[in-house]
């Protein structure tokens, strides 16, 4: 029986970067390697993440692993904002949150499309390969493990098999003498913690300005966010981001909730 075609879903964050580098050095289970790694670009990643991905792509290439970048388009578009999990306030004053569809639309689907193209399939052509999709989920995130819903595709979690948690991933990258990756997620992700937004405001003012402008736009431009559920906000307080209290004087109690292919 032929081996499956192994694909690493690369997010540019700590876990998937550690997994990519471990594959380069044969430090994965049984020393196996992915046949390709694919990064889905939402076109709104922090500049530090994109720089890291460029460097990781060159690093992996030296060890014979190709990192392919694909994209569905900019998530800052009206279409993108309509599939993000916005916090909303209804006409009755009650708060809620819209369904999250951005991971599927801007991460998973582009990856699948790029993979099919890479393997030479035409649109609508039945998949003839067995695919083993590697996901960079560590032991402290085991609750995120999910079986694949795609035909002839299985999910594999090498970091779980290796017993690596996030800290072990960070240590491994540092042991290789490589810089530590920053968190990989969209600049204006509504699931960012107060701590993340505050760090962005203090350390990356250009990205903070982008997030604030986007937050204002989804309320001021009726074509940018269409919903029957209420007035949208990026911040969980359901206040304009530029006015939101970011726990400047206390510890942040909210954990960041972006999951799946977004953060790994």
Backbone as CSV, one residue per row, in Angstrom:
resi,resn,N_x,N_y,N_z,CA_x,CA_y,CA_z,C_x,C_y,C_z
1,UNK,0.843,-1.197,0.000,0.000,0.000,0.000,0.880,1.250,0.000
2,UNK,0.578,2.179,-0.890,1.401,3.379,-1.025,1.260,4.271,0.202
3,UNK,2.343,4.955,0.538,2.290,5.911,1.637,1.359,7.059,1.272
4,UNK,0.702,7.665,2.257,-0.132,8.835,1.966,0.732,10.031,1.605
5,UNK,0.131,10.993,0.932,0.832,12.237,0.633,0.700,13.116,1.867
6,UNK,1.845,13.473,2.449,1.848,14.169,3.736,1.947,15.681,3.526
7,UNK,1.022,16.398,4.150,0.941,17.849,4.001,0.948,18.494,5.383
8,UNK,1.861,19.406,5.612,1.907,20.141,6.872,1.136,21.444,6.699
9,UNK,0.079,21.619,7.477,-0.650,22.877,7.470,0.152,23.882,8.299
10,UNK,0.821,24.796,7.597,1.766,25.701,8.261,1.112,27.042,8.556
11,UNK,1.144,27.437,9.827,0.537,28.706,10.215,1.538,29.800,10.532
12,UNK,2.807,29.444,10.685,3.823,30.443,10.995,3.984,30.728,12.468
13,UNK,3.177,30.072,13.324,3.275,30.280,14.760,4.250,29.317,15.409
14,UNK,4.231,29.277,16.732,5.213,28.501,17.488,5.140,27.011,17.169
15,UNK,3.937,26.423,17.270,3.840,24.978,17.138,4.131,24.485,15.723
16,UNK,3.486,25.086,14.736,3.702,24.581,13.377,5.114,24.891,12.887
17,UNK,5.723,25.960,13.385,7.117,26.234,13.016,8.046,25.190,13.626
18,UNK,7.805,24.852,14.899,8.617,23.814,15.538,8.469,22.496,14.796
19,UNK,7.244,22.185,14.375,7.002,20.941,13.637,7.723,20.954,12.288
20,UNK,7.675,22.079,11.599,8.375,22.195,10.319,9.869,22.001,10.496
21,UNK,10.447,22.666,11.492,11.892,22.561,11.708,12.271,21.155,12.170
22,UNK,11.409,20.535,12.991,11.685,19.164,13.437,11.704,18.212,12.239
23,UNK,10.803,18.452,11.298,10.782,17.628,10.084,12.064,17.813,9.284
24,UNK,12.558,19.033,9.243,13.813,19.303,8.525,14.959,18.474,9.090
25,UNK,14.950,18.270,10.418,16.071,17.601,11.078,15.775,16.143,11.432
26,UNK,14.660,15.634,10.941,14.342,14.234,11.205,13.951,13.947,12.630
27,UNK,13.459,14.968,13.337,13.091,14.796,14.739,11.605,14.533,14.929
28,UNK,10.915,14.133,13.889,9.504,13.777,13.956,9.376,12.272,14.210
29,UNK,8.167,11.771,14.528,8.014,10.331,14.762,8.548,9.510,13.588
30,UNK,9.441,8.579,13.887,10.058,7.712,12.878,10.848,8.492,11.827
31,UNK,11.125,9.777,12.102,11.902,10.588,11.177,11.181,10.920,9.878
32,UNK,9.863,10.746,9.840,9.124,11.019,8.606,9.036,12.521,8.355
33,UNK,8.833,12.867,7.087,8.789,14.267,6.671,7.524,14.521,5.855
34,UNK,7.024,15.742,5.892,5.906,16.071,5.004,6.415,16.198,3.570
35,UNK,5.554,15.903,2.630,5.920,16.083,1.224,5.875,17.551,0.840
36,UNK,5.066,18.320,1.542,4.964,19.760,1.292,4.339,20.421,2.520
37,UNK,4.633,21.688,2.728,3.971,22.491,3.752,3.239,23.620,3.032
38,UNK,2.033,23.945,3.499,1.245,24.979,2.834,0.774,26.008,3.856
39,UNK,1.011,27.270,3.541,0.564,28.393,4.374,-0.534,29.150,3.638
40,UNK,-1.683,29.330,4.290,-2.783,30.113,3.724,-2.717,31.534,4.283
41,UNK,-2.467,32.491,3.415,-2.266,33.887,3.798,-3.595,34.642,3.737
42,UNK,-4.047,35.174,4.870,-5.275,35.985,4.899,-5.026,37.412,4.430
43,UNK,-3.771,37.731,4.144,-3.349,39.075,3.744,-3.576,40.106,4.852
44,UNK,-3.667,39.624,6.097,-3.736,40.553,7.222,-2.986,39.995,8.421
45,UNK,-1.910,39.309,8.153,-1.035,38.818,9.210,-0.100,39.944,9.650
46,UNK,0.337,39.936,10.905,1.347,40.905,11.336,2.591,40.799,10.464
47,UNK,3.250,41.921,10.234,4.442,41.919,9.379,5.513,40.990,9.928
48,UNK,5.593,40.881,11.268,6.577,39.997,11.879,6.330,38.536,11.533
49,UNK,5.062,38.164,11.422,4.717,36.795,11.044,5.122,36.523,9.605
50,UNK,4.826,37.465,8.718,5.157,37.267,7.305,6.670,37.207,7.093
51,UNK,7.409,38.010,7.829,8.866,37.949,7.732,9.380,36.592,8.210
52,UNK,8.779,36.091,9.277,9.195,34.801,9.819,8.901,33.687,8.829
53,UNK,7.747,33.742,8.188,7.381,32.722,7.212,8.344,32.739,6.036
54,UNK,8.741,33.920,5.599,9.740,34.023,4.524,11.041,33.340,4.931
55,UNK,11.471,33.587,6.157,12.718,32.984,6.634,12.573,31.471,6.807
56,UNK,11.413,31.043,7.340,11.169,29.610,7.531,11.093,28.892,6.187
57,UNK,10.539,29.567,5.186,10.452,28.982,3.840,11.844,28.724,3.279
58,UNK,12.721,29.701,3.441,14.096,29.529,2.951,14.836,28.448,3.751
59,UNK,14.596,28.429,5.055,15.248,27.436,5.917,14.831,26.022,5.505
60,UNK,13.518,25.817,5.355,13.013,24.490,4.998,13.506,24.057,3.620
61,UNK,13.617,25.014,2.716,14.075,24.686,1.356,15.480,24.096,1.374
62,UNK,16.304,24.544,2.311,17.668,24.007,2.406,17.667,22.534,2.798
63,UNK,16.567,22.087,3.392,16.453,20.689,3.799,15.494,19.913,2.900
64,UNK,15.148,20.501,1.772,14.345,19.799,0.787,12.855,19.793,1.029
65,UNK,12.357,20.675,1.897,10.918,20.766,2.153,10.401,22.090,1.589
66,UNK,9.462,21.998,0.682,8.900,23.199,0.076,7.759,23.743,0.925
67,UNK,7.761,25.050,1.165,6.649,25.726,1.819,5.931,26.553,0.754
68,UNK,4.717,26.176,0.463,3.910,26.837,-0.559,2.952,27.817,0.111
69,UNK,2.888,29.045,-0.384,1.959,30.043,0.136,0.797,30.229,-0.836
70,UNK,-0.405,30.218,-0.298,-1.596,30.422,-1.103,-2.493,31.442,-0.406
71,UNK,-3.535,31.910,-1.080,-4.449,32.875,-0.462,-5.808,32.851,-1.145
72,UNK,-6.833,33.136,-0.381,-8.182,33.314,-0.916,-8.414,34.768,-1.292
73,UNK,-7.613,35.663,-0.693,-7.790,37.102,-0.860,-7.687,37.783,0.488
74,UNK,-7.990,39.055,0.522,-7.867,39.817,1.760,-9.085,39.646,2.651
75,UNK,-8.833,39.268,3.892,-9.924,39.114,4.850,-10.480,40.468,5.289
76,UNK,-9.793,41.547,4.928,-10.308,42.882,5.254,-11.401,43.343,4.291
77,UNK,-11.712,42.528,3.313,-12.757,42.860,2.350,-14.132,42.728,2.998
78,UNK,-15.187,43.261,2.360,-16.551,43.054,2.881,-16.874,41.580,3.058
79,UNK,-16.424,40.750,2.118,-16.671,39.311,2.244,-15.972,38.757,3.477
80,UNK,-14.734,39.184,3.688,-13.982,38.681,4.823,-14.619,39.049,6.150
81,UNK,-15.015,40.307,6.276,-15.609,40.736,7.539,-16.927,40.024,7.813
82,UNK,-17.623,39.598,6.745,-18.912,38.937,6.931,-18.771,37.522,7.474
83,UNK,-17.570,36.938,7.408,-17.384,35.586,7.922,-16.531,35.560,9.194
84,UNK,-16.154,36.740,9.695,-15.416,36.804,10.951,-16.387,36.733,12.128
85,UNK,-15.941,36.243,13.281,-16.826,36.111,14.451,-16.954,37.425,15.216
86,UNK,-17.765,38.339,14.711,-17.900,39.653,15.322,-18.756,39.624,16.599
87,UNK,-18.362,40.429,17.551,-19.217,40.670,18.710,-20.265,41.696,18.291
88,UNK,-21.518,41.460,18.616,-22.583,42.342,18.154,-23.507,42.741,19.307
89,UNK,-24.112,43.923,19.151,-25.146,44.393,20.063,-26.428,44.545,19.269
90,UNK,-27.475,43.847,19.689,-28.734,43.877,18.979,-29.555,45.110,19.291
91,UNK,-30.662,45.286,18.575,-31.536,46.435,18.795,-32.127,46.438,20.200
92,UNK,-32.223,45.265,20.817,-32.734,45.165,22.174,-31.656,45.382,23.225
93,UNK,-30.434,45.658,22.773,-29.325,45.900,23.686,-28.597,44.653,24.136
94,UNK,-29.104,43.486,23.744,-28.465,42.235,24.130,-27.225,41.971,23.260
95,UNK,-26.215,41.371,23.884,-24.991,41.079,23.168,-24.975,39.667,22.615
96,UNK,-24.181,39.450,21.585,-24.030,38.133,20.981,-22.760,38.088,20.164
97,UNK,-22.582,37.009,19.438,-21.425,36.872,18.564,-21.853,36.106,17.319
98,UNK,-21.364,36.546,16.167,-21.725,35.893,14.905,-20.877,34.633,14.716
99,UNK,-21.341,33.694,13.904,-20.583,32.445,13.692,-19.229,32.713,13.052
100,UNK,-18.259,31.904,13.429,-16.924,32.015,12.841,-16.843,31.110,11.618
101,UNK,-16.650,31.725,10.461,-16.497,30.981,9.219,-15.186,31.319,8.515
102,UNK,-14.409,32.214,9.113,-13.198,32.706,8.452,-12.118,31.634,8.340
103,UNK,-12.003,30.762,9.337,-10.977,29.727,9.276,-11.198,28.820,8.075
104,UNK,-12.439,28.397,7.874,-12.745,27.537,6.743,-12.519,28.264,5.422
105,UNK,-13.001,29.511,5.335,-12.971,30.238,4.066,-11.574,30.720,3.692
106,UNK,-10.814,31.191,4.672,-9.533,31.824,4.369,-8.307,30.969,4.708
107,UNK,-8.520,29.835,5.389,-7.402,28.957,5.734,-7.546,27.567,5.120
108,UNK,-8.646,26.886,5.453,-8.776,25.485,5.063,-9.048,25.327,3.572
109,UNK,-10.032,26.041,3.041,-10.360,25.896,1.620,-9.208,26.276,0.696
110,UNK,-8.511,27.413,0.940,-7.367,27.737,0.071,-6.275,26.671,0.121
111,UNK,-6.060,26.097,1.315,-5.047,25.045,1.427,-5.431,23.851,0.560
112,UNK,-6.690,23.427,0.660,-7.135,22.282,-0.141,-7.025,22.563,-1.634
113,UNK,-7.418,23.773,-2.020,-7.353,24.128,-3.445,-5.912,24.133,-3.931
114,UNK,-5.010,24.702,-3.123,-3.596,24.750,-3.512,-3.007,23.351,-3.589
115,UNK,-3.409,22.484,-2.672,-2.906,21.118,-2.678,-3.361,20.376,-3.937
116,UNK,-4.640,20.505,-4.280,-5.152,19.849,-5.475,-4.417,20.335,-6.729
117,UNK,-4.180,21.645,-6.794,-3.466,22.197,-7.933,-2.035,21.679,-7.969
118,UNK,-1.404,21.638,-6.804,-0.025,21.144,-6.712,0.078,19.698,-7.190
119,UNK,-0.955,18.906,-6.914,-0.960,17.496,-7.302,-1.458,17.272,-8.726
120,UNK,-1.858,18.370,-9.385,-2.233,18.268,-10.790,-3.691,17.985,-11.066
121,UNK,-4.564,18.172,-10.075,-5.986,17.904,-10.275,-6.698,19.106,-10.889
122,UNK,-7.648,18.827,-11.752,-8.503,19.860,-12.311,-9.722,20.046,-11.402
123,UNK,-10.393,21.159,-11.577,-11.586,21.430,-10.775,-12.631,20.332,-10.994
124,UNK,-13.131,19.789,-9.905,-14.152,18.758,-9.978,-13.612,17.354,-10.147
125,UNK,-12.322,17.224,-10.384,-11.733,15.904,-10.572,-11.609,15.181,-9.232
126,UNK,-11.965,13.915,-9.221,-11.935,13.149,-7.982,-10.503,12.939,-7.501
127,UNK,-10.316,13.113,-6.198,-8.998,12.959,-5.599,-8.563,11.500,-5.633
128,UNK,-7.373,11.254,-6.129,-6.857,9.895,-6.229,-5.764,9.596,-5.225
129,UNK,-5.403,10.575,-4.406,-4.378,10.396,-3.387,-5.017,10.229,-2.007
130,UNK,-4.343,9.468,-1.151,-4.660,9.493,0.272,-3.805,10.593,0.895
131,UNK,-4.450,11.498,1.625,-3.765,12.659,2.186,-3.654,12.508,3.696
132,UNK,-2.465,12.758,4.216,-2.242,12.813,5.656,-1.924,14.259,6.014
133,UNK,-2.873,14.933,6.640,-2.722,16.350,6.966,-2.118,16.503,8.355
134,UNK,-0.918,17.093,8.416,-0.255,17.335,9.690,-0.706,18.674,10.254
135,UNK,-1.152,18.663,11.502,-1.582,19.882,12.173,-0.713,20.123,13.405
136,UNK,-0.279,21.360,13.562,0.639,21.714,14.643,-0.068,21.990,15.954
137,UNK,-0.707,20.994,16.500,-1.395,21.114,17.787,-0.567,20.374,18.829
138,UNK,-0.257,21.060,19.934,0.591,20.486,20.975,-0.257,19.883,22.092
139,UNK,0.416,19.244,23.047,-0.295,18.494,24.082,-1.194,19.373,24.950
140,UNK,-0.823,20.643,25.129,-1.656,21.533,25.928,-2.857,22.051,25.145
141,UNK,-2.990,21.652,23.883,-4.139,22.040,23.062,-4.850,20.806,22.503
142,UNK,-4.708,19.683,23.187,-5.243,18.426,22.662,-6.748,18.490,22.424
143,UNK,-7.440,19.387,23.109,-8.890,19.519,22.922,-9.252,20.008,21.522
144,UNK,-8.261,20.545,20.798,-8.508,21.040,19.436,-8.414,19.935,18.381
145,UNK,-8.038,18.755,18.770,-7.904,17.659,17.819,-9.288,17.264,17.281
146,UNK,-9.372,17.144,15.960,-10.631,16.783,15.329,-10.347,15.860,14.145
147,UNK,-11.228,14.898,13.893,-11.043,14.040,12.719,-11.344,14.817,11.444
148,UNK,-10.722,14.430,10.344,-10.968,15.085,9.066,-12.351,14.727,8.546
149,UNK,-12.999,15.706,7.902,-14.289,15.493,7.268,-14.148,15.325,5.764
150,UNK,-12.904,15.368,5.292,-12.648,15.294,3.865,-12.386,13.860,3.401
151,UNK,-12.873,13.544,2.211,-12.661,12.227,1.623,-11.170,11.948,1.437
152,UNK,-10.751,10.763,1.806,-9.378,10.284,1.622,-8.351,11.137,2.365
153,UNK,-8.785,11.838,3.397,-7.876,12.685,4.176,-7.966,12.316,5.653
154,UNK,-6.824,12.119,6.278,-6.767,11.888,7.714,-5.922,12.978,8.355
155,UNK,-6.264,13.342,9.562,-5.473,14.305,10.315,-4.437,13.560,11.162
156,UNK,-3.272,14.149,11.241,-2.227,13.599,12.100,-1.656,14.720,12.956
157,UNK,-1.308,14.368,14.191,-0.832,15.358,15.148,0.532,14.926,15.688
158,UNK,1.593,15.145,14.908,2.929,14.679,15.317,3.393,15.238,16.663
159,UNK,3.033,16.491,16.969,3.473,17.063,18.249,2.852,16.322,19.424
160,UNK,1.617,15.891,19.261,0.958,15.095,20.298,1.695,13.762,20.461
161,UNK,2.017,13.131,19.335,2.732,11.857,19.364,4.093,12.006,20.038
162,UNK,4.711,13.179,19.858,6.041,13.423,20.416,5.977,13.883,21.865
163,UNK,4.762,14.207,22.353,4.604,14.671,23.725,5.054,16.103,23.938
164,UNK,5.046,16.902,22.875,5.525,18.282,22.962,4.380,19.223,23.307
165,UNK,4.614,20.084,24.304,3.695,21.182,24.572,4.257,22.458,23.946
166,UNK,3.559,23.558,24.135,3.985,24.807,23.501,5.382,25.212,23.967
167,UNK,5.660,25.054,25.272,6.966,25.434,25.795,8.069,24.582,25.189
168,UNK,7.787,23.295,25.007,8.782,22.411,24.386,9.044,22.835,22.948
169,UNK,8.004,23.274,22.258,8.170,23.765,20.886,9.060,25.001,20.858
170,UNK,8.805,25.922,21.799,9.626,27.136,21.871,11.078,26.797,22.163
171,UNK,11.296,25.863,23.083,12.660,25.474,23.448,13.384,24.836,22.269
172,UNK,12.666,24.040,21.494,13.279,23.367,20.348,13.749,24.389,19.306
173,UNK,12.882,25.366,19.028,13.253,26.399,18.054,14.481,27.166,18.536
174,UNK,14.511,27.499,19.822,15.645,28.222,20.385,16.915,27.373,20.353
175,UNK,16.764,26.069,20.581,17.910,25.161,20.550,18.562,25.144,19.178
176,UNK,17.753,25.330,18.138,18.277,25.376,16.776,18.947,26.710,16.462
177,UNK,18.866,27.652,17.397,19.457,28.969,17.176,18.591,29.870,16.316
178,UNK,17.310,29.534,16.222,16.381,30.321,15.401,15.563,31.256,16.282
179,UNK,15.120,32.400,15.753,14.288,33.308,16.537,12.938,32.680,16.829
180,UNK,12.353,33.058,17.949,11.039,32.526,18.322,9.951,33.176,17.476
181,UNK,9.009,32.387,16.972,7.905,32.972,16.199,6.972,33.753,17.110
182,UNK,6.295,34.744,16.554,5.239,35.423,17.298,3.927,34.715,17.014
183,UNK,2.902,35.069,17.740,1.589,34.460,17.529,1.112,34.754,16.117
184,UNK,0.635,33.730,15.436,0.152,33.884,14.075,-1.366,33.969,14.066
185,UNK,-1.894,35.121,13.708,-3.334,35.333,13.590,-3.549,36.688,12.941
186,UNK,-4.747,36.925,12.451,-5.033,38.198,11.788,-4.873,39.373,12.752
187,UNK,-4.425,40.492,12.238,-4.230,41.684,13.055,-5.523,42.069,13.765
188,UNK,-6.635,42.001,13.064,-7.919,42.411,13.646,-8.791,41.259,14.080
189,UNK,-8.208,40.147,14.507,-9.016,39.012,14.946,-9.812,39.377,16.194
190,UNK,-11.133,39.200,16.191,-11.938,39.529,17.372,-11.622,38.664,18.587
191,UNK,-10.944,37.535,18.397,-10.614,36.663,19.520,-9.329,37.059,20.236
192,UNK,-8.690,38.131,19.802,-7.492,38.563,20.509,-7.839,38.929,21.950
193,UNK,-6.926,38.595,22.850,-7.080,38.977,24.249,-6.771,40.460,24.425
194,UNK,-7.161,40.994,25.566,-6.804,42.381,25.880,-5.290,42.554,25.891
195,UNK,-4.595,41.543,26.393,-3.132,41.613,26.451,-2.550,41.753,25.047
196,UNK,-3.082,40.984,24.108,-2.569,41.044,22.739,-2.837,42.418,22.123
197,UNK,-4.064,42.906,22.269,-4.395,44.217,21.715,-3.540,45.310,22.363
198,UNK,-3.311,45.199,23.670,-2.508,46.209,24.365,-1.061,46.185,23.878
199,UNK,-0.507,45.004,23.703,0.857,44.895,23.172,0.931,45.492,21.768
200,UNK,-0.106,45.232,20.962,-0.137,45.784,19.615,-0.168,47.320,19.676
201,UNK,-0.987,47.842,20.557,-1.124,49.295,20.690,0.207,49.930,21.094
202,UNK,0.922,49.281,21.997,2.167,49.837,22.526,3.375,49.580,21.623
203,UNK,3.437,48.348,21.064,4.637,47.925,20.353,4.521,48.004,18.831
204,UNK,3.293,47.907,18.295,3.107,47.892,16.846,1.997,48.864,16.459
205,UNK,2.249,50.160,16.643,1.207,51.166,16.436,0.612,51.181,15.031
206,UNK,1.401,50.808,14.035,0.863,50.783,12.677,-0.227,49.716,12.539
207,UNK,0.014,48.546,13.119,-0.989,47.482,13.067,-2.193,47.829,13.935
208,UNK,-1.943,48.478,15.065,-3.046,48.940,15.917,-3.942,49.902,15.147
209,UNK,-3.346,50.811,14.401,-4.122,51.779,13.612,-4.963,51.052,12.560
210,UNK,-4.413,49.981,11.966,-5.172,49.200,10.990,-6.381,48.538,11.641
211,UNK,-6.178,47.957,12.833,-7.271,47.288,13.529,-8.355,48.282,13.918
212,UNK,-7.956,49.453,14.403,-8.918,50.489,14.792,-9.708,50.968,13.580
213,UNK,-9.018,51.190,12.463,-9.686,51.656,11.246,-10.685,50.617,10.736
214,UNK,-10.302,49.349,10.793,-11.198,48.276,10.349,-12.420,48.199,11.262
215,UNK,-12.185,48.311,12.559,-13.284,48.277,13.524,-14.273,49.411,13.261
216,UNK,-13.773,50.601,12.960,-14.659,51.726,12.639,-15.406,51.476,11.335
217,UNK,-14.720,50.880,10.368,-15.305,50.694,9.039,-16.476,49.717,9.047
218,UNK,-16.397,48.669,9.852,-17.468,47.670,9.834,-18.779,48.232,10.368
219,UNK,-18.714,49.374,11.053,-19.951,50.017,11.527,-20.366,51.193,10.646
220,UNK,-19.403,51.844,10.020,-19.718,53.043,9.239,-20.062,52.748,7.787
221,UNK,-19.583,51.613,7.252,-19.823,51.267,5.848,-20.806,50.105,5.776
222,UNK,-22.065,50.355,5.390,-23.079,49.295,5.384,-22.767,48.151,4.420
223,UNK,-21.899,48.399,3.431,-21.557,47.316,2.495,-20.462,46.418,3.059
224,UNK,-19.837,46.862,4.157,-18.684,46.138,4.676,-19.072,45.031,5.638
225,UNK,-20.186,45.175,6.287,-20.616,44.138,7.222,-22.131,44.074,7.207
226,UNK,-22.672,43.025,6.604,-24.117,42.865,6.502,-24.558,41.804,7.494
227,UNK,-25.394,42.199,8.423,-25.885,41.259,9.426,-27.247,41.702,9.930
228,UNK,-28.052,40.749,10.300,-29.347,41.038,10.911,-29.264,40.922,12.428
229,UNK,-28.054,40.679,12.912,-27.896,40.379,14.328,-27.523,41.585,15.181
230,UNK,-27.216,42.711,14.581,-26.890,43.876,15.385,-25.675,44.637,14.902
231,UNK,-25.165,45.517,15.757,-24.017,46.364,15.447,-22.728,45.629,15.779
232,UNK,-21.800,45.506,14.816,-20.595,44.696,15.023,-19.433,45.454,15.672
233,UNK,-18.635,44.723,16.429,-17.429,45.257,17.068,-16.344,44.187,17.058
234,UNK,-15.091,44.619,16.994,-13.981,43.682,17.115,-13.727,43.284,18.563
235,UNK,-13.994,44.201,19.489,-13.665,43.946,20.893,-14.847,43.332,21.630
236,UNK,-14.541,42.391,22.510,-15.585,41.654,23.233,-16.436,42.534,24.151
237,UNK,-15.973,43.728,24.473,-16.763,44.651,25.290,-17.893,45.286,24.503
238,UNK,-17.880,45.093,23.170,-18.859,45.686,22.252,-18.827,47.212,22.354
239,UNK,-17.592,47.702,22.370,-17.302,49.124,22.289,-16.287,49.324,21.173
240,UNK,-16.217,50.537,20.605,-15.179,50.779,19.586,-13.806,50.402,20.126
241,UNK,-12.991,49.770,19.314,-11.695,49.288,19.769,-10.844,50.417,20.333
242,UNK,-10.911,51.592,19.713,-10.084,52.718,20.170,-10.493,53.207,21.552
243,UNK,-11.708,52.842,22.000,-12.197,53.269,23.307,-12.213,52.135,24.328
244,UNK,-11.952,50.922,23.901,-12.095,49.755,24.775,-11.046,49.752,25.882
245,UNK,-11.465,49.328,27.047,-10.561,49.159,28.182,-9.783,47.868,27.973
246,UNK,-8.466,47.941,27.959,-7.616,46.803,27.634,-6.881,46.243,28.848
247,UNK,-7.447,46.479,30.038,-6.838,45.957,31.263,-5.407,46.445,31.449
248,UNK,-5.197,47.719,31.145,-3.850,48.269,31.258,-3.279,48.134,32.663
249,UNK,-4.130,48.075,33.671,-3.657,48.092,35.054,-3.878,46.772,35.788
250,UNK,-4.175,45.674,35.044,-4.372,44.390,35.719,-4.120,43.252,34.748
251,UNK,-4.053,42.050,35.262,-3.822,40.872,34.439,-5.025,40.622,33.549
252,UNK,-4.778,40.141,32.362,-5.851,39.826,31.422,-6.415,38.442,31.743
253,UNK,-7.718,38.365,31.965,-8.354,37.107,32.341,-8.888,36.334,31.154
254,UNK,-8.918,36.960,29.969,-9.470,36.295,28.794,-8.364,35.589,28.026
255,UNK,-8.608,34.345,27.686,-7.667,33.609,26.843,-8.010,33.838,25.387
256,UNK,-6.995,33.804,24.536,-7.260,33.932,23.117,-7.854,32.634,22.597
257,UNK,-8.882,32.738,21.776,-9.665,31.580,21.407,-9.534,31.175,19.950
258,UNK,-8.690,31.876,19.193,-8.545,31.485,17.798,-7.975,30.079,17.729
259,UNK,-8.566,29.226,16.902,-8.155,27.829,16.895,-8.100,27.294,15.472
260,UNK,-7.987,25.963,15.386,-7.970,25.325,14.068,-6.715,25.670,13.316
261,UNK,-6.850,26.084,12.058,-5.701,26.349,11.209,-5.122,27.749,11.455
262,UNK,-5.828,28.578,12.215,-5.370,29.964,12.381,-4.082,30.049,13.173
263,UNK,-4.067,29.403,14.317,-2.974,29.612,15.244,-2.285,28.292,15.526
264,UNK,-1.157,28.109,14.938,-0.401,26.908,15.210,1.032,27.057,14.720
